[in-house]
Every structure is written in structure tokens, then in C-alpha cells.
Amino acid sequence: MNQINCFKAYDIRGRVPEELNPDIAYSISRAYAEFINARKIALCRDVRLSSEMLTNAIFDGLTDSGVDVFDLGVGGTEFVYFGTFHNKLDGGIMVTASHNPPNYNGMKLVREQCRPISEDTGLRDIKLLAEEANFPKPLTSGILQKIDLMSEYISHLLTYIDTDNLFSKKIVVNAGNGGAGPVIDQLEKHLPFEFIKINHEPDGTFPNGVPNPMLKENRFSTGNCVRQSGADLGIAWDGDFDRCFFFDENGRFIDGYYIVGLLAESFLTKSQDERIVHDPRLIWNTLDIIQKNYGIPIQSKSGHAFIKQTMREEDAIYGGEMSAHHYFRDFSYADSGMIPWLLVVEIMCQRKMSLSELVNERISLFPASGEINREVDNAIEILEKIEKNYAEKALKTEYVDGLSMEFSNWRFNVRASNTEPLLRLNVESSNDITLMEKQTNELLALIKS
């Protein structure tokens, strides 16, 4: 049995060719086909230089398993989601390493209706099957069919907004030389917006750095372009554009936490009594907006597999994480990096307000630290120490995802990373930025000690 080391908690990711290469990709695709008993599969790849090589191996593995493959070409993860649910396929594979360095690649796997396959729902079994590599010979080989779903995908995206109520906006769009550019070019034909395009052409060498707007050093180009061009807002994506990130008219980066509240409000103003799923890291702003708009808040553990499962169970119309993942019932409960910005710009047009006007009050009412990571050797011991330190004063303690503790006018969540020796801290307060900063520093000192 050959050990395969590129399986993670939610997907497959590793260095090419040491941890992921055509032979390994072939075995994984055979194992995947056997595990879900696949007959028809969507397959797409990102712009990375190694993606075509890996995709060809996956083609071979799937067709050797008797699976018919719908080749969606180069695109983003939501191409696979859309192709899977739109064509009622048995599943889909996206070849991508998202925002990892150029020498990495990976695979995201879904089954029917875009249901994610993670460590708890099949990745572990697929890993064992791939390592054993004892695959049955199929009675017939599958066929490969190249299909272009772009026009149908664009039509679907436009169903989330009322294009008749939109008016001219100047928007900076930064695809980071990933896959988002061609989608913007197609949407442009249907929207009254002027797009200022930077790092727009797909380029797997990533000449302007790997697209990861979560890193502060990667935000300057978008924010600076907004300021210089006098744009109404800026939008940046990661490589496989399953996340989008917002900059207001001043070029200021807007934390994803406040976008969750904005999108929740967008859905609830159109349809009350809907369920909205949110993660436990930062919650007060989201809860306040949902309750004021007669929605029903549902808390879920962080991570796309948990959010999607909770949304299905609750039939939630929308789910959002502060990490810039946004999920939609009409998108088969999957996440999209295109639907969020369309909705945000629609809100700006409907209310005739800038993005800063839409979020400034919320930022003031519920100031937050944003996620702060600290490397530690003993995460469990530190979590126990933190809980003991605040136990007497806490009004509420939860363990939905890590440790959450709530007080009269501030709260925090701290949790251990699934994949790295890190603690991730989030702190928020009610209308008191000084208190939020004080408690953040206090918790960081406790972690360091």
C-alpha cells in the first residue's frame, strides 16, 4: 500500500509533484468513482500550470472506471457546483489549490446535488481505496464530453438580482490572474457597470502574486486602484473565485463579517421568516440584523461541510461565514464568489447608498477584532486556561466550534486550527471599540503566557 499524504479535512491539497502527481490523481479519481458509484461526473480545473496535467490523469481514472465525464474546461469551483446540480450529475471534481502557492495543487470533491465530501463524509474512505489501488475492471469505458455551461451559468447568476433596478457604477475588479476574469467579461454584457480590470487575465504563473486577498499585503493593489480611479467599490477574488472580498469607495477593506449581515438583510427584506445560517466566531451584528428583519438565525460550526449540512437540514435561504464564504439555497446550498457581489451592488443601487454608508453604522455598533492567529504548541491546555480565567464572569459558554464565551457587552471565540498548530481568536463588543481592543489584548497576553 502506498501512503498518500495530500488528504486534508475538507479537500485534497499538496505540493506537486511530491505529494500530488498524475499517478496519485489517477488513483484518487478511481477511488472517488468507486466510493460514490458514479456514472456521470463534472470536471473543471483552475489556471495553475499543473492543473491540466492532473486533470488529464483524472479523465483517465474516471473513464477507466466507466464514468462519463463532462469536461467544463478552465474555471472556478462554482462551475463544478453549477454543472453538478444543473445537469443532475452524480458528482464533480474541481482541480484547484485555491490560494496556496504556485507549486501546490489539489482537488475538491462533491457528490450528487453538490453535497461536499469531507473527512467525515468520505474523504477518509477514498484515501484508503486510493492507497490500496485494487480497482475492478469496468465492463465499458466512460466517454469524455466537453461542454460549455457559461451562458447557462451567467443566466443563473442574474436570477439573484433585478437588473432593471441597477444603475451605473464604477467597479474595480481584481481577479488576481485567477479564473474570475472571464466570468466578469460575460456578466459585463448584462450590467450597466463600468469595470476597471486589474490582474484580469488568467495566468497560472501568478505574475502579481498568488490571489489571496485575506492577506493584508495582497489588498493594496485593489484599494489603491479604487482610490485612484474614484470607483464606487472594489472586488477581489481568490484563485478559484469561491470567495470574493470587498473594498468601499475609499479603498478600505471591509471585513467579511459585516458582509454576512448585509446579505442576510438583503434576503430578509425580500422574504421574511427565512432561516439564515451563520458561524460562531463573530455573531452579534448578524443576530441583530436577522432579528430586526424577522428572520430566524441558525448557528453552525465553521467550515463549508458543516454550513452546507445545516442549511439543508434547516432549508436556510442563505448562510455566511466571516471568512468570505457565502452559501445560497438556490445554488444547491453551495458557496459562490459571484452571487455576493451582485447582491451587494444591487443593495447599493436600491438604497442609493455607498458601501461605507451601508456598513459604517454596523461596524460602530459591533466592532470586531477580525481573526487573529497565534502559533501554539499546546492548544487544548490554553483553551482550558482561558475558560477557567473567564468562567466566573461569563454569562454564556458554548462549544459549538472551539470555545465561545459571552459577557454583558463583549464576547469572544477561540478555536484550534484543524490543520496547523494555531489558535484563532475573534473578539467583538457592543458599541465599545475601546473595550473590544482591551479584551483582545488581554486574551492575546493570556495565549502568549
C-alpha positions as CSV (number, residue, x, y, z in Angstrom):
1,M,0.0,0.0,0.0
2,N,1.4,3.4,-1.0
3,Q,0.8,6.2,1.5
4,I,-0.9,9.3,0.1
5,N,-0.3,12.5,2.1
6,C,-2.4,15.2,0.3
7,F,-5.7,14.5,2.0
8,K,-6.9,17.3,4.3
9,A,-10.0,17.8,6.4
10,Y,-12.1,19.2,3.7
11,D,-10.3,18.6,0.4
12,I,-7.1,17.3,-1.2
13,R,-4.1,19.6,-1.4
14,G,-0.4,19.1,-1.6
15,R,2.9,20.0,-3.3
16,V,3.3,19.0,-7.0
17,P,4.8,16.5,-7.7
18,E,6.0,15.3,-4.3
19,E,2.5,15.0,-2.7
20,L,0.3,15.1,-5.7
21,N,1.1,14.0,-9.2
22,P,-0.7,12.3,-12.2
23,D,-0.3,8.8,-10.7
24,I,-1.8,9.9,-7.4
25,A,-4.6,11.9,-9.1
26,Y,-5.5,8.8,-11.2
27,S,-5.8,6.6,-8.1
28,I,-7.9,9.2,-6.3
29,S,-10.3,9.6,-9.2
30,R,-10.7,5.8,-9.4
31,A,-11.3,5.6,-5.7
32,Y,-13.8,8.5,-5.8
33,A,-15.7,6.9,-8.7
34,E,-15.9,3.6,-6.8
35,F,-16.9,5.3,-3.5
36,I,-19.9,7.3,-4.9
37,N,-20.8,4.7,-7.5
38,A,-20.5,7.4,-10.1
39,R,-21.9,7.3,-13.7
40,K,-21.7,10.9,-14.7
41,I,-19.3,13.5,-13.3
42,A,-18.5,17.2,-13.9
43,L,-14.8,18.1,-14.0
44,C,-13.2,21.5,-14.0
45,R,-9.7,22.9,-13.4
46,D,-8.2,26.2,-12.3
47,V,-5.5,28.2,-14.1
48,R,-2.5,26.6,-12.3
49,L,0.2,25.3,-14.6
50,S,-0.1,21.8,-13.2
51,S,-3.9,21.6,-13.4
52,E,-4.1,20.4,-17.0
53,M,-1.7,17.5,-16.3
54,L,-3.6,16.4,-13.2
55,T,-7.0,16.8,-15.0
56,N,-5.8,14.5,-17.8
57,A,-5.0,11.9,-15.2
58,I,-8.4,12.3,-13.6
59,F,-10.0,12.0,-17.0
60,D,-8.3,8.6,-17.4
61,G,-9.1,7.5,-13.9
62,L,-12.8,8.3,-14.3
63,T,-13.3,6.9,-17.8
64,D,-11.3,3.7,-16.8
65,S,-13.9,3.4,-14.1
66,G,-16.7,3.5,-16.6
67,V,-17.7,7.1,-15.7
68,D,-18.9,9.6,-18.4
69,V,-17.0,12.9,-17.8
70,F,-18.5,16.3,-18.5
71,D,-15.4,18.5,-19.1
72,L,-16.1,22.1,-18.1
73,G,-12.7,23.3,-19.0
74,V,-10.9,26.1,-17.1
75,G,-12.9,27.9,-14.4
76,G,-13.8,28.2,-10.8
77,T,-15.1,25.8,-8.1
78,E,-18.6,27.0,-8.6
79,F,-18.5,25.8,-12.2
80,V,-18.4,22.3,-10.8
81,Y,-21.2,23.1,-8.3
82,F,-23.4,24.5,-11.0
83,G,-22.5,21.8,-13.5
84,T,-23.3,19.1,-11.0
85,F,-26.7,20.4,-9.8
86,H,-27.8,21.9,-13.1
87,N,-27.2,18.7,-15.1
88,K,-28.3,16.4,-12.3
89,L,-24.9,14.6,-12.3
90,D,-23.6,12.1,-9.7
91,G,-20.9,14.5,-8.6
92,G,-18.0,16.7,-9.6
93,I,-14.3,17.3,-9.2
94,M,-12.5,20.7,-9.2
95,V,-8.8,20.6,-9.6
96,T,-7.5,23.6,-7.6
97,A,-5.3,24.7,-4.8
98,S,-7.3,27.9,-4.3
99,H,-4.9,30.4,-2.7
100,N,-2.0,28.1,-2.0
101,P,1.5,28.8,-3.5
102,P,2.0,28.0,-7.2
103,N,3.8,24.7,-6.5
104,Y,0.6,23.3,-4.9
105,N,-2.5,21.8,-6.4
106,G,-5.4,19.9,-5.2
107,M,-9.0,18.6,-5.7
108,K,-12.4,19.4,-4.2
109,L,-14.9,16.6,-4.4
110,V,-18.7,16.7,-4.3
111,R,-21.3,14.1,-4.9
112,E,-24.9,14.5,-6.1
113,Q,-26.6,17.9,-5.5
114,C,-23.2,19.3,-4.7
115,R,-23.0,17.6,-1.3
116,P,-19.5,18.0,-0.1
117,I,-17.2,15.1,0.6
118,S,-15.0,15.9,3.6
119,E,-13.1,13.8,6.1
120,D,-16.2,12.7,7.9
121,T,-18.3,12.0,4.8
122,G,-16.0,10.0,2.6
123,L,-12.5,11.5,2.1
124,R,-11.0,9.0,4.6
125,D,-12.6,6.1,2.7
126,I,-11.5,7.5,-0.6
127,K,-7.9,7.8,0.7
128,L,-7.9,4.1,1.8
129,L,-9.3,3.0,-1.6
130,A,-6.7,5.1,-3.4
131,E,-3.8,3.7,-1.4
132,E,-5.0,0.1,-1.9
133,A,-5.4,0.8,-5.6
134,N,-7.3,-2.5,-6.1
135,F,-9.8,-1.3,-8.7
136,P,-12.2,-3.5,-10.6
137,K,-12.1,-3.5,-14.3
138,P,-15.2,-1.8,-15.7
139,L,-17.4,-3.6,-18.3
140,T,-17.2,-0.5,-20.5
141,S,-15.1,2.7,-20.6
142,G,-16.7,6.1,-19.9
143,I,-16.8,8.8,-22.5
144,L,-15.4,12.4,-22.4
145,Q,-17.7,15.2,-23.4
146,K,-16.6,18.8,-23.5
147,I,-19.5,21.2,-22.5
148,D,-19.7,24.9,-22.3
149,L,-22.1,26.0,-19.5
150,M,-21.0,29.6,-19.3
151,S,-24.2,31.1,-20.8
152,E,-26.5,29.0,-18.6
153,Y,-24.3,29.8,-15.5
154,I,-24.5,33.5,-16.3
155,S,-28.2,33.4,-16.7
156,H,-28.5,31.6,-13.3
157,L,-26.3,34.3,-11.6
158,L,-28.6,37.1,-12.9
159,T,-31.7,35.5,-11.3
160,Y,-30.5,36.7,-7.9
161,I,-30.9,40.4,-8.8
162,D,-33.3,42.7,-10.5
163,T,-31.2,44.2,-13.3
164,D,-34.0,46.8,-14.1
165,N,-33.2,48.5,-10.7
166,L,-29.5,48.8,-11.3
167,F,-27.7,51.9,-12.4
168,S,-24.2,52.9,-13.4
169,K,-21.4,52.0,-11.0
170,K,-17.7,52.1,-11.5
171,I,-16.2,48.9,-10.0
172,V,-12.6,47.8,-9.7
173,V,-12.4,44.1,-10.2
174,N,-9.2,42.2,-9.3
175,A,-9.2,38.6,-10.5
176,G,-5.6,38.1,-9.2
177,N,-4.8,36.4,-12.6
178,G,-7.1,33.6,-11.4
179,G,-10.3,32.3,-13.0
180,A,-12.7,35.2,-12.2
181,G,-11.9,37.4,-15.2
182,P,-13.8,35.5,-18.0
183,V,-16.9,35.4,-15.8
184,I,-16.8,39.2,-15.3
185,D,-16.4,39.7,-19.1
186,Q,-19.6,37.7,-19.6
187,L,-21.6,39.4,-16.8
188,E,-20.4,42.8,-18.2
189,K,-22.7,42.4,-21.2
190,H,-25.8,42.3,-19.0
191,L,-24.9,45.0,-16.4
192,P,-24.8,48.8,-16.5
193,F,-21.4,48.9,-14.7
194,E,-18.0,50.2,-15.8
195,F,-15.4,47.6,-14.8
196,I,-11.8,48.7,-14.1
197,K,-10.0,45.4,-14.5
198,I,-6.6,44.7,-12.9
199,N,-4.7,41.4,-12.9
200,H,-7.6,40.3,-15.1
201,E,-6.1,37.7,-17.5
202,P,-5.9,34.1,-16.2
203,D,-2.2,33.3,-15.8
204,G,-1.1,30.2,-13.8
205,T,2.4,31.7,-13.2
206,F,0.6,34.3,-11.0
207,P,2.9,37.2,-12.0
208,N,1.3,39.5,-9.4
209,G,1.4,37.0,-6.6
210,V,-0.9,34.2,-5.6
211,P,-4.5,35.6,-5.4
212,N,-5.3,35.6,-1.7
213,P,-7.0,38.8,-0.5
214,M,-7.2,37.5,3.1
215,L,-3.5,38.5,3.3
216,K,-3.2,42.2,4.1
217,E,-0.2,42.7,1.8
218,N,-2.4,41.5,-1.2
219,R,-5.1,44.1,-0.7
220,F,-3.1,47.2,-1.6
221,S,-3.5,47.0,-5.4
222,T,-7.3,46.8,-5.2
223,G,-7.7,49.5,-2.6
224,N,-5.2,51.8,-4.3
225,C,-6.9,51.4,-7.7
226,V,-10.3,52.3,-6.1
227,R,-8.9,55.5,-4.7
228,Q,-7.0,56.5,-7.9
229,S,-9.9,55.8,-10.2
230,G,-12.7,57.2,-8.0
231,A,-14.6,53.9,-8.2
232,D,-17.7,53.1,-6.2
233,L,-16.2,49.9,-4.8
234,G,-13.6,47.2,-5.4
235,I,-13.9,43.5,-5.5
236,A,-11.1,40.9,-5.4
237,W,-11.2,37.1,-5.6
238,D,-9.1,34.2,-4.7
239,G,-7.8,31.8,-7.5
240,D,-10.8,29.6,-7.9
241,F,-13.2,32.5,-7.0
242,D,-15.3,30.7,-4.4
243,R,-14.7,33.8,-2.2
244,C,-14.9,37.5,-3.0
245,F,-13.7,40.4,-0.9
246,F,-15.0,44.0,-0.8
247,F,-13.4,47.4,-0.7
248,D,-15.5,50.5,-0.2
249,E,-15.3,53.8,-2.2
250,N,-12.4,54.9,0.0
251,G,-10.4,51.7,-0.8
252,R,-11.0,50.4,2.7
253,F,-11.1,46.6,3.0
254,I,-14.5,45.5,4.5
255,D,-14.3,42.6,6.9
256,G,-16.4,39.6,5.7
257,Y,-18.3,39.6,9.0
258,Y,-20.2,42.7,8.0
259,I,-20.9,41.4,4.5
260,V,-22.7,38.4,6.1
261,G,-25.1,40.8,7.9
262,L,-25.6,42.8,4.7
263,L,-26.5,39.8,2.6
264,A,-28.8,38.4,5.4
265,E,-30.7,41.7,5.3
266,S,-30.9,41.5,1.5
267,F,-32.7,38.2,1.6
268,L,-34.9,39.0,4.5
269,T,-36.2,42.3,3.0
270,K,-37.4,40.2,0.1
271,S,-38.7,37.2,2.1
272,Q,-39.3,37.3,5.9
273,D,-39.3,34.3,8.3
274,E,-36.4,32.7,6.4
275,R,-33.6,30.9,8.2
276,I,-30.1,32.3,8.0
277,V,-27.1,30.1,9.0
278,H,-24.0,31.8,10.5
279,D,-20.8,30.5,12.1
280,P,-20.0,31.1,15.8
281,R,-16.8,33.2,15.5
282,L,-18.5,36.6,15.4
283,I,-22.3,36.8,15.7
284,W,-23.8,39.8,17.4
285,N,-24.1,42.0,14.3
286,T,-25.5,39.1,12.3
287,L,-28.0,38.2,15.0
288,D,-29.1,41.8,15.4
289,I,-29.8,42.2,11.7
290,I,-31.6,38.9,11.4
291,Q,-33.9,39.5,14.3
292,K,-34.7,43.1,13.3
293,N,-35.7,41.8,9.8
294,Y,-37.9,38.9,11.2
295,G,-35.5,36.1,10.2
296,I,-34.5,33.0,12.1
297,P,-30.8,32.7,13.0
298,I,-29.2,29.3,13.0
299,Q,-25.7,28.7,14.4
300,S,-23.4,26.1,12.8
301,K,-19.9,25.0,13.3
302,S,-17.4,26.8,10.9
303,G,-16.4,25.1,7.7
304,H,-18.2,24.6,4.4
305,A,-19.2,21.0,5.1
306,F,-21.0,21.9,8.4
307,I,-22.6,25.1,7.0
308,K,-24.0,23.3,4.0
309,Q,-25.3,20.4,6.0
310,T,-27.0,22.8,8.5
311,M,-28.5,24.8,5.6
312,R,-30.0,21.6,4.1
313,E,-31.4,20.5,7.4
314,E,-33.0,23.9,8.1
315,D,-33.8,24.7,4.4
316,A,-32.0,28.0,5.0
317,I,-32.1,30.6,2.2
318,Y,-28.6,31.9,2.9
319,G,-25.5,31.0,5.0
320,G,-22.5,33.2,5.6
321,E,-19.1,32.9,7.3
322,M,-16.8,35.8,8.2
323,S,-14.1,34.1,6.1
324,A,-15.9,35.3,3.0
325,H,-17.7,32.1,2.1
326,H,-21.3,32.7,1.2
327,Y,-23.8,29.9,0.6
328,F,-27.2,30.0,-1.2
329,R,-30.2,27.7,-1.2
330,D,-30.9,28.3,-4.9
331,F,-27.2,27.4,-5.7
332,S,-27.8,23.9,-4.2
333,Y,-26.7,25.2,-0.8
334,A,-23.2,25.7,-2.2
335,D,-20.9,28.7,-2.0
336,S,-20.3,31.3,-4.7
337,G,-17.9,34.1,-5.2
338,M,-20.0,35.8,-7.8
339,I,-23.5,35.9,-6.2
340,P,-22.4,38.0,-3.2
341,W,-21.1,41.0,-5.1
342,L,-24.1,41.1,-7.4
343,L,-26.3,41.3,-4.3
344,V,-24.2,44.0,-2.6
345,V,-24.2,46.2,-5.7
346,E,-28.0,45.7,-6.0
347,I,-28.4,46.9,-2.4
348,M,-26.2,49.9,-3.1
349,C,-28.4,50.8,-6.1
350,Q,-31.7,50.1,-4.3
351,R,-30.9,52.2,-1.3
352,K,-28.8,54.8,-3.1
353,M,-26.1,54.4,-0.5
354,S,-22.3,53.8,-0.8
355,L,-20.8,50.7,0.7
356,S,-19.3,52.6,3.5
357,E,-22.7,54.1,4.4
358,L,-24.1,50.6,4.4
359,V,-21.6,49.1,6.8
360,N,-20.2,52.0,8.9
361,E,-23.0,52.0,11.5
362,R,-22.8,48.2,11.8
363,I,-19.0,48.4,12.4
364,S,-19.6,51.1,15.0
365,L,-22.4,49.1,16.7
366,F,-20.4,45.9,16.8
367,P,-16.7,46.5,16.5
368,A,-14.7,43.3,16.0
369,S,-11.0,42.3,16.1
370,G,-11.1,40.2,13.0
371,E,-9.5,36.8,13.1
372,I,-6.1,36.8,14.9
373,N,-3.9,33.7,14.6
374,R,-1.2,32.7,17.1
375,E,1.1,29.7,16.8
376,V,1.0,27.5,19.9
377,D,2.3,24.1,21.0
378,N,-0.5,23.2,23.5
379,A,-3.8,24.5,22.1
380,I,-6.0,22.3,24.4
381,E,-4.2,23.5,27.6
382,I,-4.5,27.1,26.6
383,L,-8.3,26.8,25.8
384,E,-8.8,25.2,29.3
385,K,-6.8,28.1,30.9
386,I,-8.8,30.7,29.0
387,E,-12.1,29.1,30.0
388,K,-11.1,28.9,33.7
389,N,-9.9,32.5,33.7
390,Y,-13.3,33.9,32.5
391,A,-15.7,31.2,33.9
392,E,-17.0,33.3,36.9
393,K,-17.9,36.4,34.8
394,A,-19.2,34.6,31.7
395,L,-23.0,34.8,31.1
396,K,-22.9,32.1,28.5
397,T,-20.3,29.5,27.4
398,E,-20.6,27.4,24.2
399,Y,-18.5,24.7,22.5
400,V,-20.2,24.7,19.0
401,D,-16.8,25.4,17.5
402,G,-13.9,25.8,19.9
403,L,-14.7,28.0,22.9
404,S,-17.2,30.9,22.9
405,M,-17.8,33.0,26.0
406,E,-20.3,35.8,26.3
407,F,-20.4,38.7,28.7
408,S,-22.8,41.7,29.1
409,N,-21.1,43.8,26.4
410,W,-18.4,41.7,24.8
411,R,-17.8,38.1,23.7
412,F,-15.0,36.0,22.1
413,N,-14.5,32.8,20.2
414,V,-11.2,31.0,20.2
415,R,-10.6,27.7,18.5
416,A,-7.8,25.4,17.4
417,S,-7.0,25.1,13.7
418,N,-7.8,21.7,12.1
419,T,-4.6,21.6,10.1
420,E,-2.0,23.9,11.8
421,P,-0.6,24.4,15.3
422,L,-2.6,27.6,15.6
423,L,-5.2,29.2,17.8
424,R,-7.7,31.5,16.0
425,L,-9.1,34.3,18.1
426,N,-12.1,36.6,17.4
427,V,-13.4,39.3,19.8
428,E,-16.4,41.6,19.5
429,S,-18.2,44.1,21.7
430,S,-21.4,46.0,21.8
431,N,-20.8,49.6,20.7
432,D,-17.4,49.9,22.5
433,I,-14.3,49.6,20.4
434,T,-12.0,50.5,23.3
435,L,-13.4,47.6,25.3
436,M,-13.0,45.2,22.3
437,E,-9.4,46.2,21.9
438,K,-8.7,45.9,25.6
439,Q,-10.1,42.4,25.8
440,T,-8.4,41.4,22.6
441,N,-5.0,42.4,24.1
442,E,-5.9,40.6,27.4
443,L,-6.7,37.4,25.6
444,L,-3.6,37.6,23.4
445,A,-1.5,38.0,26.5
446,L,-3.1,35.0,28.1
447,I,-2.4,32.9,25.0
448,K,1.2,34.1,24.9
449,S,1.7,33.4,28.6
